[in-house]
């Protein structure tokens, strides 16, 4: 599936989850899926736990990639002493 098709699986509606990007037709935030993957949860585990298709998870990653092109965050990578 191409990126444009994947991104159609993401919706942003003010009346759903306060306008946060979600998997279309679900109240599952893109940021939640990305956080779970970043914390080491496997595609299979996320898919099973939240009843998502693999393309839904790929859509979340594609959306995150699109957003990273637009916004930069100054990350303080120093460890606290």
Protein Blocks (a to p, Z undefined) as FASTA:
>chain_A
ZZklmmmmpccdfkgghhpacdehiacdfklmmmmmmnopafklmmmmnopafklmmmmm
mmmmmmmmmpccdddfbdcZZ
